[in-house]
Each structure stands twice: as structure tokens, then as C-alpha cells.
Amino acid sequence: MAPSTDPAVKSLRLESPLPLDSGQALDGVRVAYETYGELAADKSNAILVFHALTGDQHLASPHPITGKPGWWDRMVGPGKPIDTSRFHVICANVIGSCMGSTGPASEGPDGRAWAMRFPVITIRDMVRAQVALIDALGIELLHAVVGGSMGGMQALSFAANFPTRAARVLAIATTARHSAQNIAFHEVGRQAIMADPNWEGGDYYGRGKGPEKGLAVARMAAHITYLSEAGLTGKFGRRLQDREAKSFGFDADFQVESYLRHQGIAFTDRFDANSYLYITRAMDYFDLAEEHGGRLADAFAGTPARFCLVSFDTDWLYPTSESRHVVHALNAVAAPVSFVELSAPHGHDSFLLDVPALDRVVKGFLE
């Protein structure tokens, strides 16, 4: 396995088929990634950052499609909490996604896009691909793995399934399994996509237009879960959008309606609808206890890593009780773990936004 030599795209092609939890194996897998900071001669300073559902490998560099700063630009860089003057930071696009790693939009064995022929994947499958990446980079032991939301799921899965490969595990605003409520919200989004006539059973590639309306609605529904009621009220309240009075129609009368519509439309420019289906399904299947005989503590038995769990008091998607559940499991096997619930008004998205207390926690744990 060797990284790509294309300077515009860092990627790894796996020489061996990637085994999947479904029992299938995926051949010719490509993992796209970015790195920041210099790798030490003894390769002891590498940190692997996992991204969330709609993220990608561009955590601290401009996004090639939107031109916006990387999704964790405020956290990763010289002198920042994840300090690239000290650490070599790696972030890979998960398999199933659409920013260079193998997914449903990728070319299948017959030269056509995989579309819905792509095998259903899991969080553990995503992690397996990234372990193959660090293997190819010659990194035996990571200084840390770090992730928020779905990235936190990957961090916990990494610790459970590859316990000797990371010295530290930092999981933020996450869970050890998806609840019925989480699954329900994802199903609304998937049905919105599949109900769009332009979805074409997933075979919309090369036809000029995909299920953009369905994907936009899916994004709108999900985005609500990332915010807090107090945050929405403070930012928008019941204020009208560019008008003095209600229209008595179905235009975006309220600012919050206009905001959600913008979020949905903008999302369709950078994300693939089928990838949204596959990644949300992977999240819904995630259950670390189920993977390890039904007892969450057994997932972490014998791990030598140090853990840090962070939650936010306004996060109702993955509330503090979910992090406490993981902490109790770690305590049960005497794993070293620290835990903090931070106060922030932003809801689940707090891990992406300006929360100075989080910066201090991240910096302190990694150092």
C-alpha cells in the first residue's frame, strides 16, 4: 500500500480487499487524507482526527469546493489546541463518503458508479480503512485519536478494536450507540432523499441532476438536531425575514426558515446523496456493546489508553448521559478516564464552535 503521488490529492489505495462487518470485502479501496505538521523521526507525535457525518479530510485547510476554512481550523494549527508545531495531524475522509475516499459515487469493478450496489458499511469498517492508512504511513502507535460526534464514535471504535494503537483517546459530544431517536431522525432524512424523483433508485450519476431537493430537506432536518432551542431562539426568535409582515403564504416568512433553506441548498453543492444514505446507516448500526457481547465495559477490557470524554449541557442529540455511560464502562475495567460536561449555548455543534473551555481541555489532554 502506498500513498498517492498526486500533489493535489493525498490518497492511499489498499492493495488487499477491506473486510467489512457485513461479511463482504471491498476491493481497490482508496482513502483520501490530509496531514498537517511534521512527523517526528520516531513517528511518536502523530494524532489521527476523525470527522463527523458531513465532514471530510480538510479539517484545517480550505475546502476545495466551498473555499471555506477547514471544519476544525480553529482547533488545529500552529499554537492552537491541537498544535501542529508539535504534532503531526492526520485526517482521512471516511469510506462511503464523497471527497476522494471510496464510496457509492466511486467507480465500481464494471466501470460504472457503485451507486446502491455499494456494500453497507459500519463505523468499524471506516476505522479499519484508517488503520490501513496509518499502517501504510509506518505509524505503529498514535499519540492520540480525536473525534467529535461521528468522529467520536470512530475514536471509541478505534480504542475498542485496536486498543494498542493509540496512547490517548479523546471523544467529544458522542455516544457508544445510536438511540431510537437518533435513528428516527436519520430515517426522515433518508426517506426525503429516496422520495425525490431524481434519486432514480440511487442511479443518478451522469444524468445531470441528482436528488438535490431531497438531500436539502435531509440536511435541514439534521441541522435542527445540531442546535439548541436556546441557540435558535437567541439567533432567530420569531423574527421575520426581509419583510414587515407575514405573507400569509408559504415563502420563508421567518428568519429561521430562510436559514434552514440556505443550509440545505448549500449542502447539496458539496455532498453526495447516496453517501448521506450510507453514512447515516453506518451511524445507526453503531453499538459498541453489541459488537462486544452485549456489555460495553468488555469493549474496553485491557485497554492501555488514557481516555477523555467531553459533553455539552445543551446537546440533546448526544446528551451528557451518553458520555457518562461510556465513562462508567471505562471505570468498570479500571481504564484511566477523565470526563467533563461543558456549558455552551450552541447545542451539539458546540464542538465545532468557539468554546474556550473545550480548547483548554483538548490542549491539556493532548499535552
TORNUNU-795859 format. One record per residue: residue number from 0; residue in one letter; chain; x, y, z of N, C-alpha, C in turn. Coordinates in steps of 0.02 Angstrom, whole numbers, plus 50000, padded with zeros to 5 digits. Example, Ala and Ser with C-alpha at 12.3 -4.5 7.8 and 13.67 -1.06 7.14 Angstrom:
# TORNUNU-795859
   pos   code   unit      nx      ny      nz     cax     cay     caz      cx      cy      cz
     0      A      A   50660   49716   50390   50615   49775   50390   50660   49835   50390
     1      S      A   50642   49888   50354   50684   49947   50357   50645   50002   50394
This chain:
# TORNUNU-795859
   pos   code   unit      nx      ny      nz     cax     cay     caz      cx      cy      cz
     0      M      A   50042   49941   50000   50000   50000   50000   50044   50061   50000
     1      A      A   50029   50109   49956   50070   50169   49952   50027   50230   49943
     2      P      A   50044   50285   49975   50007   50347   49965   50012   50369   49892
     3      S      A   49962   50407   49869   49962   50433   49802   50019   50483   49793
     4      T      A   50045   50487   49732   50098   50535   49716   50068   50600   49687
     5      D      A   50003   50603   49678   49971   50663   49653   49974   50717   49707
     6      P      A   50009   50774   49694   50015   50825   49746   49950   50858   49764
     7      A      A   49900   50855   49719   49836   50887   49733   49791   50844   49778
     8      V      A   49802   50779   49779   49760   50734   49818   49805   50683   49854
     9      K      A   49804   50685   49921   49839   50634   49958   49791   50575   49966
    10      S      A   49811   50517   49942   49766   50460   49950   49806   50396   49951
    11      L      A   49775   50346   49979   49804   50280   49986   49758   50230   49953
    12      R      A   49786   50186   49913   49747   50131   49884   49767   50067   49919
    13      L      A   49719   50033   49949   49733   49971   49984   49746   49915   49935
    14      E      A   49801   49880   49944   49818   49825   49899   49775   49764   49912
    15      S      A   49754   49755   49975   49713   49697   49993   49640   49719   50001
    16      P      A   49593   49675   49987   49522   49691   49998   49510   49709   50071
    17      L      A   49466   49757   50083   49449   49778   50151   49391   49736   50176
    18      P      A   49402   49696   50230   49346   49656   50257   49295   49702   50290
    19      L      A   49231   49687   50279   49176   49727   50306   49135   49686   50356
    20      D      A   49102   49722   50401   49060   49688   50451   49003   49650   50419
    21      S      A   48983   49669   50359   48927   49635   50325   48946   49565   50301
    22      G      A   49012   49550   50304   49036   49486   50278   49065   49493   50209
    23      Q      A   49055   49549   50177   49084   49561   50111   49154   49590   50119
    24      A      A   49188   49597   50063   49254   49629   50062   49254   49677   50003
    25      L      A   49282   49736   50014   49283   49788   49963   49352   49794   49934
    26      D      A   49357   49784   49869   49422   49783   49835   49439   49852   49807
    27      G      A   49504   49867   49804   49526   49929   49774   49507   49992   49812
    28      V      A   49501   49987   49878   49480   50044   49918   49532   50099   49916
    29      R      A   49508   50160   49908   49552   50219   49910   49532   50261   49970
    30      V      A   49581   50283   50009   49570   50326   50067   49604   50393   50054
    31      A      A   49565   50447   50050   49593   50514   50040   49606   50545   50109
    32      Y      A   49660   50582   50114   49679   50609   50179   49719   50674   50172
    33      E      A   49724   50710   50228   49766   50769   50232   49810   50763   50294
    34      T      A   49868   50794   50292   49912   50795   50350   49934   50867   50364
    35      Y      A   49948   50880   50427   49969   50947   50449   50025   50939   50501
    36      G      A   50078   50977   50494   50134   50971   50541   50181   50915   50521
    37      E      A   50242   50918   50548   50294   50870   50530   50290   50807   50573
    38      L      A   50300   50749   50542   50304   50687   50579   50374   50679   50608
    39      A      A   50377   50665   50673   50441   50657   50707   50479   50597   50678
    40      A      A   50544   50598   50686   50586   50544   50659   50565   50476   50687
    41      D      A   50546   50475   50751   50525   50412   50781   50449   50400   50774
    42      K      A   50415   50445   50738   50343   50440   50723   50300   50436   50786
    43      S      A   50322   50471   50838   50287   50467   50902   50237   50524   50913
    44      N      A   50232   50571   50866   50191   50631   50878   50130   50635   50833
    45      A      A   50107   50578   50807   50050   50578   50760   49983   50576   50797
    46      I      A   49938   50619   50775   49869   50620   50800   49822   50608   50742
    47      L      A   49777   50561   50750   49727   50546   50698   49661   50577   50719
    48      V      A   49636   50623   50679   49572   50657   50692   49519   50627   50646
    49      F      A   49463   50606   50676   49407   50578   50638   49354   50632   50628
    50      H      A   49325   50634   50568   49275   50685   50554   49204   50659   50566
    51      A      A   49157   50706   50569   49087   50690   50581   49051   50674   50516
    52      L      A   48986   50665   50519   48944   50641   50464   48958   50678   50398
    53      T      A   48954   50743   50398   48960   50780   50336   49028   50814   50329
    54      G      A   49076   50794   50371   49143   50822   50367   49185   50786   50314
    55      D      A   49249   50801   50315   49296   50770   50268   49366   50780   50295
    56      Q      A   49415   50766   50252   49485   50769   50273   49512   50839   50280
    57      H      A   49475   50889   50257   49500   50958   50256   49485   50992   50323
    58      L      A   49515   50968   50376   49498   50995   50442   49532   51061   50456
    59      A      A   49589   51076   50425   49624   51139   50439   49651   51170   50376
    60      S      A   49620   51156   50319   49639   51185   50255   49576   51202   50217
    61      P      A   49579   51251   50172   49518   51272   50137   49485   51215   50100
    62      H      A   49419   51214   50102   49382   51162   50067   49386   51174   49992
    63      P      A   49402   51123   49953   49413   51132   49881   49350   51150   49842
    64      I      A   49292   51137   49870   49229   51153   49835   49201   51219   49859
    65      T      A   49197   51229   49924   49166   51289   49951   49215   51347   49961
    66      G      A   49279   51331   49967   49329   51382   49982   49330   51404   50054
    67      K      A   49286   51377   50095   49282   51396   50166   49340   51365   50205
    68      P      A   49357   51395   50263   49410   51365   50305   49391   51294   50325
    69      G      A   49442   51254   50341   49430   51186   50364   49383   51183   50423
    70      W      A   49349   51127   50430   49295   51121   50480   49320   51127   50552
    71      W      A   49385   51114   50564   49412   51124   50632   49474   51169   50630
    72      D      A   49471   51218   50586   49527   51265   50578   49542   51301   50643
    73      R      A   49491   51313   50683   49502   51349   50746   49538   51305   50798
    74      M      A   49538   51240   50787   49566   51194   50837   49634   51167   50817
    75      V      A   49649   51164   50751   49709   51130   50726   49753   51181   50690
    76      G      A   49816   51186   50712   49864   51231   50679   49919   51250   50727
    77      P      A   49969   51286   50704   50024   51307   50747   49999   51349   50807
    78      G      A   50017   51327   50867   49997   51363   50927   49925   51353   50949
    79      K      A   49886   51314   50910   49816   51302   50927   49811   51241   50973
    80      P      A   49752   51226   51000   49747   51170   51048   49777   51104   51021
    81      I      A   49764   51088   50958   49800   51032   50926   49856   51064   50886
    82      D      A   49912   51069   50917   49967   51112   50894   50010   51077   50842
    83      T      A   50005   51101   50780   50042   51068   50725   50116   51087   50725
    84      S      A   50137   51132   50769   50209   51142   50777   50239   51088   50821
    85      R      A   50196   51049   50854   50218   50993   50896   50195   50926   50868
    86      F      A   50135   50924   50840   50105   50861   50820   50097   50856   50744
    87      H      A   50099   50795   50721   50083   50779   50651   50011   50755   50650
    88      V      A   49967   50794   50620   49896   50780   50623   49872   50751   50556
    89      I      A   49836   50696   50560   49811   50660   50502   49735   50660   50505
    90      C      A   49702   50674   50450   49629   50668   50446   49611   50637   50380
    91      A      A   49573   50583   50381   49554   50546   50321   49479   50552   50308
    92      N      A   49461   50555   50246   49391   50551   50226   49368   50478   50235
    93      V      A   49311   50469   50270   49288   50401   50283   49267   50367   50219
    94      I      A   49274   50301   50217   49246   50264   50160   49170   50272   50162
    95      G      A   49140   50272   50104   49069   50285   50098   49054   50358   50085
    96      S      A   49104   50401   50094   49094   50472   50084   49109   50491   50011
    97      C      A   49120   50555   49999   49121   50580   49930   49176   50632   49918
    98      M      A   49228   50631   49959   49282   50680   49950   49348   50645   49935
    99      G      A   49345   50591   49897   49405   50557   49874   49413   50486   49898
   100      S      A   49382   50470   49955   49383   50400   49978   49328   50361   49941
   101      T      A   49338   50295   49938   49291   50253   49901   49221   50256   49932
   102      G      A   49172   50269   49890   49103   50273   49912   49056   50256   49855
   103      P      A   48992   50267   49864   48943   50249   49812   48952   50287   49746
   104      A      A   48983   50346   49748   48994   50383   49685   49057   50360   49649
   105      S      A   49098   50318   49682   49160   50294   49652   49146   50243   49597
   106      E      A   49195   50233   49555   49189   50185   49501   49193   50114   49528
   107      G      A   49145   50073   49511   49145   50004   49531   49185   49960   49485
   108      P      A   49186   49895   49496   49226   49849   49455   49208   49849   49381
   109      D      A   49145   49868   49366   49123   49867   49296   49131   49935   49262
   110      G      A   49163   49983   49296   49174   50048   49266   49117   50097   49277
   111      R      A   49062   50075   49306   49006   50119   49323   49008   50137   49397
   112      A      A   48976   50192   49414   48973   50211   49485   48940   50155   49525
   113      W      A   48967   50145   49585   48938   50093   49628   48863   50105   49640
   114      A      A   48845   50168   49654   48777   50184   49674   48753   50138   49731
   115      M      A   48694   50110   49726   48667   50070   49781   48693   49999   49781
   116      R      A   48738   49983   49735   48772   49918   49737   48830   49920   49788
   117      F      A   48847   49980   49810   48899   49986   49860   48877   49950   49924
   118      P      A   48923   49911   49955   48902   49874   50015   48888   49920   50074
   119      V      A   48840   49901   50115   48826   49939   50176   48886   49932   50223
   120      I      A   48907   49989   50251   48966   49990   50293   48948   50009   50365
   121      T      A   48997   50001   50409   48989   50018   50479   49044   50067   50501
   122      I      A   49035   50093   50561   49088   50135   50591   49153   50096   50596
   123      R      A   49148   50033   50616   49208   49991   50622   49242   49982   50555
   124      D      A   49204   49977   50501   49233   49972   50434   49272   50035   50417
   125      M      A   49243   50093   50434   49278   50157   50423   49345   50158   50460
   126      V      A   49344   50134   50522   49405   50133   50562   49456   50085   50533
   127      R      A   49434   50027   50510   49481   49979   50479   49520   50012   50421
   128      A      A   49484   50050   50380   49517   50083   50324   49569   50133   50348
   129      Q      A   49555   50167   50403   49602   50217   50428   49661   50185   50464
   130      V      A   49651   50127   50492   49707   50089   50520   49754   50068   50463
   131      A      A   49724   50048   50406   49766   50032   50348   49807   50092   50326
   132      L      A   49778   50152   50333   49814   50213   50315   49874   50224   50360
   133      I      A   49864   50219   50426   49921   50231   50470   49973   50175   50465
   134      D      A   49950   50115   50448   49998   50061   50434   50042   50080   50375
   135      A      A   50011   50106   50322   50049   50124   50262   50097   50182   50276
   136      L      A   50078   50224   50323   50122   50280   50341   50176   50260   50391
   137      G      A   50174   50196   50411   50226   50170   50456   50218   50192   50528
   138      I      A   50157   50210   50548   50145   50233   50617   50116   50176   50658
   139      E      A   50154   50153   50706   50132   50096   50748   50088   50118   50805
   140      L      A   50108   50173   50838   50071   50198   50897   50057   50272   50888
   141      L      A   49993   50289   50888   49972   50359   50884   49977   50393   50951
   142      H      A   49997   50456   50951   49996   50494   51013   49924   50500   51039
   143      A      A   49877   50507   50992   49807   50513   51011   49762   50502   50950
   144      V      A   49700   50481   50964   49646   50485   50916   49594   50533   50945
   145      V      A   49565   50573   50902   49520   50627   50923   49461   50630   50876
   146      G      A   49401   50641   50904   49343   50650   50860   49283   50676   50898
   147      G      A   49241   50712   50862   49178   50736   50890   49120   50708   50850
   148      S      A   49064   50694   50883   49004   50668   50851   49019   50600   50819
   149      M      A   49008   50590   50754   49026   50527   50722   49101   50515   50728
   150      G      A   49140   50569   50729   49212   50561   50740   49227   50532   50808
   151      G      A   49186   50549   50858   49194   50519   50924   49177   50445   50924
   152      M      A   49127   50426   50885   49110   50355   50877   49170   50317   50849
   153      Q      A   49203   50347   50799   49261   50314   50770   49318   50310   50821
   154      A      A   49327   50362   50861   49380   50360   50912   49367   50304   50962
   155      L      A   49305   50296   50983   49288   50242   51031   49295   50174   50998
   156      S      A   49274   50169   50935   49281   50105   50898   49354   50088   50889
   157      F      A   49395   50137   50874   49467   50127   50866   49495   50098   50931
   158      A      A   49477   50129   50988   49503   50107   51052   49481   50036   51069
   159      A      A   49418   50020   51051   49391   49954   51066   49420   49899   51023
   160      N      A   49433   49915   50960   49454   49863   50912   49529   49862   50898
   161      F      A   49563   49916   50912   49636   49921   50902   49667   49953   50964
   162      P      A   49659   49920   51022   49675   49952   51086   49748   49971   51097
   163      T      A   49793   49942   51059   49864   49957   51070   49891   50007   51020
   164      R      A   49848   50038   50980   49872   50082   50927   49868   50156   50943
   165      A      A   49839   50175   51000   49835   50245   51020   49846   50251   51095
   166      A      A   49887   50300   51115   49901   50310   51186   49846   50351   51220
   167      R      A   49811   50392   51182   49758   50434   51209   49698   50432   51164
   168      V      A   49639   50437   51194   49576   50436   51157   49533   50494   51182
   169      L      A   49518   50541   51137   49477   50599   51155   49413   50597   51114
   170      A      A   49357   50586   51148   49292   50579   51115   49246   50634   51140
   171      I      A   49221   50675   51093   49183   50735   51110   49113   50732   51082
   172      A      A   49064   50748   51124   48994   50753   51102   48973   50692   51062
   173      T      A   48978   50634   51093   48967   50572   51055   48930   50520   51097
   174      T      A   48929   50459   51072   48891   50405   51104   48922   50338   51087
   175      A      A   48905   50287   51126   48929   50219   51112   48878   50180   51071
   176      R      A   48819   50208   51061   48770   50176   51017   48716   50227   50999
   177      H      A   48686   50217   50941   48634   50263   50918   48568   50244   50949
   178      S      A   48534   50294   50977   48469   50283   51008   48414   50279   50956
   179      A      A   48354   50259   50978   48297   50257   50933   48282   50325   50905
   180      Q      A   48289   50378   50946   48277   50446   50922   48327   50465   50868
   181      N      A   48390   50449   50878   48441   50463   50827   48424   50428   50762
   182      I      A   48406   50364   50766   48390   50326   50706   48329   50357   50671
   183      A      A   48280   50379   50711   48219   50408   50682   48235   50470   50642
   184      F      A   48276   50514   50668   48293   50575   50630   48329   50557   50565
   185      H      A   48374   50509   50568   48409   50489   50508   48362   50459   50456
   186      E      A   48313   50421   50479   48266   50391   50432   48225   50444   50396
   187      V      A   48206   50498   50431   48171   50552   50398   48213   50580   50340
   188      G      A   48277   50589   50353   48321   50614   50301   48328   50566   50243
   189      R      A   48337   50502   50258   48344   50453   50204   48281   50449   50161
   190      Q      A   48223   50451   50194   48161   50447   50156   48151   50509   50112
   191      A      A   48174   50567   50137   48169   50628   50096   48210   50621   50032
   192      I      A   48270   50592   50038   48312   50581   49980   48280   50531   49932
   193      M      A   48258   50475   49958   48232   50422   49916   48164   50439   49885
   194      A      A   48129   50488   49915   48065   50510   49887   48074   50560   49830
   195      D      A   48133   50588   49824   48147   50635   49770   48148   50597   49703
   196      P      A   48107   50616   49654   48105   50578   49591   48173   50576   49556
   197      N      A   48217   50624   49570   48283   50624   49539   48332   50576   49573
   198      W      A   48310   50541   49625   48354   50492   49656   48364   50433   49609
   199      E      A   48313   50414   49573   48318   50361   49522   48345   50295   49550
   200      G      A   48322   50278   49611   48346   50216   49641   48421   50218   49658
   201      G      A   48447   50278   49662   48518   50287   49677   48562   50292   49616
   202      D      A   48534   50278   49557   48573   50277   49495   48565   50343   49457
   203      Y      A   48584   50398   49489   48576   50464   49459   48641   50493   49432
   204      Y      A   48696   50458   49439   48761   50484   49418   48763   50491   49342
   205      G      A   48788   50548   49319   48795   50560   49248   48730   50581   49215
   206      R      A   48678   50592   49254   48613   50611   49225   48600   50686   49230
   207      G      A   48649   50722   49254   48642   50795   49256   48616   50822   49321
   208      K      A   48568   50789   49352   48538   50815   49413   48521   50757   49459
   209      G      A   48541   50763   49522   48526   50712   49571   48469   50735   49616
   210      P      A   48458   50699   49671   48403   50714   49717   48420   50774   49762
   211      E      A   48431   50831   49733   48453   50889   49771   48401   50914   49821
   212      K      A   48338   50912   49800   48285   50936   49846   48279   50889   49906
   213      G      A   48282   50824   49894   48277   50777   49949   48337   50783   49996
   214      L      A   48396   50791   49967   48456   50798   50008   48454   50862   50049
   215      A      A   48429   50915   50020   48423   50979   50056   48376   50971   50116
   216      V      A   48319   50937   50106   48273   50926   50162   48305   50884   50216
   217      A      A   48343   50832   50196   48378   50790   50244   48426   50831   50286
   218      R      A   48462   50876   50252   48509   50919   50287   48473   50966   50335
   219      M      A   48417   50994   50314   48379   51039   50356   48356   51004   50420
   220      A      A   48329   50943   50412   48305   50906   50471   48362   50890   50518
   221      A      A   48419   50868   50490   48476   50852   50533   48504   50913   50567
   222      H      A   48506   50969   50531   48537   51029   50559   48500   51053   50621
   223      I      A   48435   51043   50623   48397   51061   50683   48423   51024   50744
   224      T      A   48442   50961   50735   48465   50920   50792   48534   50942   50816
   225      Y      A   48571   50980   50776   48637   51002   50796   48636   51065   50839
   226      L      A   48578   51097   50842   48571   51161   50876   48530   51153   50940
   227      S      A   48532   51203   50983   48492   51202   51044   48432   51249   51035
   228      E      A   48381   51238   51074   48323   51282   51071   48342   51353   51091
   229      A      A   48383   51358   51143   48405   51425   51166   48446   51459   51112
   230      G      A   48488   51421   51078   48528   51449   51024   48486   51473   50966
   231      L      A   48437   51433   50946   48392   51454   50892   48351   51515   50911
   232      T      A   48327   51515   50973   48287   51572   50996   48329   51635   50998
   233      G      A   48391   51629   51024   48434   51688   51028   48454   51715   50960
   234      K      A   48464   51670   50913   48488   51690   50847   48432   51715   50802
   235      F      A   48373   51683   50808   48319   51699   50761   48254   51721   50795
   236      G      A   48237   51689   50851   48172   51702   50882   48116   51691   50831
   237      R      A   48068   51736   50832   48014   51734   50782   48020   51792   50733
   238      R      A   48081   51816   50725   48092   51873   50680   48078   51855   50608
   239      L      A   48048   51903   50572   48031   51892   50502   48092   51904   50458
   240      Q      A   48092   51874   50399   48147   51878   50352   48131   51929   50297
   241      D      A   48165   51986   50298   48160   52035   50244   48088   52056   50229
   242      R      A   48048   52064   50281   47980   52087   50271   47953   52116   50336
   243      E      A   47902   52158   50329   47873   52191   50387   47814   52153   50417
   244      A      A   47784   52109   50376   47725   52073   50399   47725   52003   50369
   245      K      A   47686   51960   50399   47680   51892   50372   47649   51894   50302
   246      S      A   47671   51847   50260   47648   51846   50191   47581   51811   50182
   247      F      A   47561   51773   50232   47503   51729   50227   47509   51682   50167
   248      G      A   47572   51658   50159   47587   51609   50107   47641   51562   50135
   249      F      A   47676   51530   50090   47725   51480   50112   47796   51495   50090
   250      D      A   47809   51561   50080   47878   51582   50073   47912   51578   50141
   251      A      A   47977   51592   50143   48013   51590   50207   47999   51654   50245
   252      D      A   47942   51655   50280   47924   51714   50318   47973   51727   50375
   253      F      A   47994   51674   50409   48036   51681   50468   48110   51672   50452
   254      Q      A   48152   51707   50489   48224   51703   50478   48249   51631   50486
   255      V      A   48221   51594   50533   48244   51526   50543   48228   51482   50483
   256      E      A   48172   51496   50449   48155   51458   50389   48206   51473   50334
   257      S      A   48222   51536   50325   48270   51556   50274   48339   51526   50288
   258      Y      A   48358   51525   50351   48422   51496   50372   48426   51422   50354
   259      L      A   48374   51385   50371   48374   51313   50357   48374   51299   50282
   260      R      A   48337   51338   50244   48336   51328   50172   48405   51340   50142
   261      H      A   48439   51392   50167   48507   51406   50143   48554   51349   50160
   262      Q      A   48549   51323   50222   48591   51267   50243   48580   51207   50198
   263      G      A   48517   51193   50182   48501   51135   50140   48528   51142   50070
   264      I      A   48516   51199   50039   48538   51209   49970   48614   51209   49965
   265      A      A   48648   51243   50011   48721   51246   50009   48752   51177   50017
   266      F      A   48720   51134   50055   48746   51067   50068   48748   51025   50004
   267      T      A   48699   51035   49960   48695   50994   49900   48753   51008   49852
   268      D      A   48787   51065   49860   48843   51081   49817   48906   51040   49832
   269      R      A   48909   51012   49893   48971   50980   49914   48963   50907   49937
   270      F      A   48902   50881   49937   48893   50815   49965   48850   50772   49919
   271      D      A   48864   50707   49919   48828   50659   49878   48771   50628   49917
   272      A      A   48712   50625   49886   48653   50599   49921   48661   50527   49942
   273      N      A   48688   50484   49899   48697   50414   49917   48746   50407   49975
   274      S      A   48798   50449   49977   48844   50448   50034   48807   50463   50098
   275      Y      A   48760   50510   50095   48720   50526   50154   48681   50465   50178
   276      L      A   48653   50427   50131   48617   50366   50149   48663   50316   50185
   277      Y      A   48721   50305   50155   48766   50253   50182   48796   50273   50249
   278      I      A   48815   50336   50256   48848   50356   50318   48797   50359   50375
   279      T      A   48737   50383   50363   48687   50383   50417   48670   50312   50437
   280      R      A   48668   50266   50389   48654   50196   50406   48710   50167   50449
   281      A      A   48772   50184   50433   48829   50161   50473   48823   50186   50545
   282      M      A   48803   50248   50553   48794   50276   50620   48738   50241   50657
   283      D      A   48684   50226   50622   48627   50192   50655   48645   50122   50677
   284      Y      A   48688   50088   50640   48709   50021   50658   48759   50021   50717
   285      F      A   48787   50078   50733   48840   50081   50784   48813   50063   50853
   286      D      A   48843   50012   50883   48827   49990   50951   48886   49952   50977
   287      L      A   48930   49986   51014   48992   49955   51037   48980   49896   51084
   288      A      A   48928   49902   51126   48914   49846   51171   48893   49784   51131
   289      E      A   48850   49794   51083   48827   49738   51041   48885   49704   51006
   290      E      A   48935   49744   50984   48992   49716   50950   49036   49674   50996
   291      H      A   49029   49684   51061   49073   49651   51109   49033   49611   51160
   292      G      A   48984   49574   51136   48948   49526   51178   48893   49555   51220
   293      G      A   48876   49618   51210   48819   49647   51245   48837   49688   51306
   294      R      A   48900   49691   51325   48921   49730   51384   48973   49781   51363
   295      L      A   48957   49845   51371   49001   49897   51346   49070   49895   51378
   296      A      A   49073   49879   51442   49139   49876   51476   49186   49828   51441
   297      D      A   49158   49773   51414   49201   49723   51381   49235   49751   51318
   298      A      A   49205   49802   51289   49236   49833   51230   49303   49865   51247
   299      F      A   49312   49884   51310   49373   49920   51330   49417   49879   51378
   300      A      A   49400   49816   51387   49438   49775   51434   49512   49770   51413
   301      G      A   49555   49787   51459   49627   49780   51445   49658   49836   51405
   302      T      A   49620   49888   51389   49650   49942   51350   49702   49981   51391
   303      P      A   49760   49995   51362   49810   50034   51398   49803   50110   51388
   304      A      A   49756   50131   51346   49750   50202   51329   49720   50243   51386
   305      R      A   49735   50307   51384   49702   50356   51427   49644   50386   51388
   306      F      A   49588   50398   51422   49529   50424   51389   49508   50492   51417
   307      C      A   49477   50531   51374   49445   50593   51395   49379   50598   51358
   308      L      A   49324   50606   51395   49258   50614   51366   49233   50685   51381
   309      V      A   49205   50717   51331   49180   50785   51338   49108   50788   51312
   310      S      A   49063   50818   51351   48995   50828   51328   48977   50902   51338
   311      F      A   48918   50921   51312   48894   50990   51318   48824   50991   51347
   312      D      A   48811   51038   51391   48748   51038   51428   48687   51053   51384
   313      T      A   48697   51081   51324   48640   51096   51280   48634   51047   51222
   314      D      A   48675   50995   51222   48674   50945   51168   48619   50894   51183
   315      W      A   48565   50896   51145   48511   50847   51156   48515   50790   51106
   316      L      A   48560   50795   51057   48569   50740   51010   48609   50683   51043
   317      Y      A   48666   50701   51072   48706   50654   51111   48717   50686   51180
   318      P      A   48667   50681   51223   48670   50716   51287   48723   50687   51334
   319      T      A   48735   50723   51387   48787   50704   51436   48778   50633   51461
   320      S      A   48717   50610   51467   48705   50542   51491   48740   50490   51447
   321      E      A   48746   50504   51382   48780   50457   51337   48855   50453   51353
   322      S      A   48885   50509   51366   48956   50509   51384   48967   50476   51451
   323      R      A   48923   50489   51498   48929   50457   51564   48925   50381   51558
   324      H      A   48884   50357   51513   48878   50285   51502   48945   50255   51481
   325      V      A   48981   50290   51438   49048   50267   51417   49097   50271   51475
   326      V      A   49093   50326   51513   49139   50335   51570   49129   50279   51621
   327      H      A   49067   50261   51635   49053   50207   51682   49082   50141   51658
   328      A      A   49077   50129   51592   49105   50067   51564   49180   50066   51570
   329      L      A   49212   50123   51559   49285   50127   51567   49305   50119   51640
   330      N      A   49266   50148   51685   49279   50139   51757   49275   50065   51777
   331      A      A   49229   50029   51745   49218   49959   51763   49278   49916   51747
   332      V      A   49319   49938   51699   49379   49899   51682   49442   49936   51704
   333      A      A   49433   49985   51748   49489   50022   51778   49532   50058   51726
   334      A      A   49501   50080   51672   49538   50118   51621   49543   50191   51645
   335      P      A   49600   50222   51636   49608   50292   51657   49565   50337   51613
   336      V      A   49519   50374   51644   49473   50416   51606   49458   50480   51644
   337      S      A   49455   50535   51608   49431   50599   51635   49369   50618   51595
   338      F      A   49325   50655   51629   49261   50673   51597   49242   50744   51619
   339      V      A   49216   50782   51571   49192   50849   51587   49130   50865   51545
   340      E      A   49081   50894   51577   49024   50923   51541   49035   50998   51539
   341      L      A   49037   51025   51478   49049   51096   51469   48983   51133   51457
   342      S      A   48980   51195   51479   48922   51236   51467   48933   51277   51404
   343      A      A   48887   51271   51356   48892   51307   51293   48822   51314   51264
   344      P      A   48807   51369   51231   48738   51380   51208   48722   51351   51140
   345      H      A   48771   51319   51108   48764   51302   51037   48734   51233   51023
   346      G      A   48720   51193   51074   48695   51127   51063   48750   51079   51041
   347      H      A   48732   51029   51000   48780   50978   50980   48839   51008   50941
   348      D      A   48827   51059   50902   48879   51090   50862   48931   51127   50904
   349      S      A   48924   51127   50970   48971   51163   51013   49043   51140   51001
   350      F      A   49053   51076   50982   49121   51052   50974   49156   51084   50913
   351      L      A   49116   51114   50868   49144   51147   50809   49151   51222   50818
   352      L      A   49121   51250   50869   49116   51322   50876   49161   51348   50932
   353      D      A   49158   51412   50943   49203   51446   50989   49183   51432   51062
   354      V      A   49214   51382   51091   49203   51365   51161   49273   51361   51194
   355      P      A   49297   51416   51223   49365   51417   51250   49379   51362   51300
   356      A      A   49328   51341   51338   49339   51288   51387   49358   51223   51352
   357      L      A   49328   51210   51293   49346   51150   51256   49419   51154   51233
   358      D      A   49440   51212   51210   49510   51221   51189   49557   51202   51245
   359      R      A   49541   51223   51306   49585   51208   51363   49587   51133   51377
   360      V      A   49529   51101   51373   49526   51029   51385   49567   50990   51334
   361      V      A   49557   51007   51271   49592   50973   51217   49668   50982   51224
   362      K      A   49689   51043   51234   49761   51058   51240   49791   51021   51300
   363      G      A   49756   51025   51357   49782   50992   51417   49787   50917   51411
   364      F      A   49736   50886   51380   49737   50813   51375   49791   50789   51327
   365      L      A   49800   50824   51272   49849   50802   51222   49920   50813   51245
   366      E      A   49930   50861   51288   49999   50877   51311   50016   50838   51374
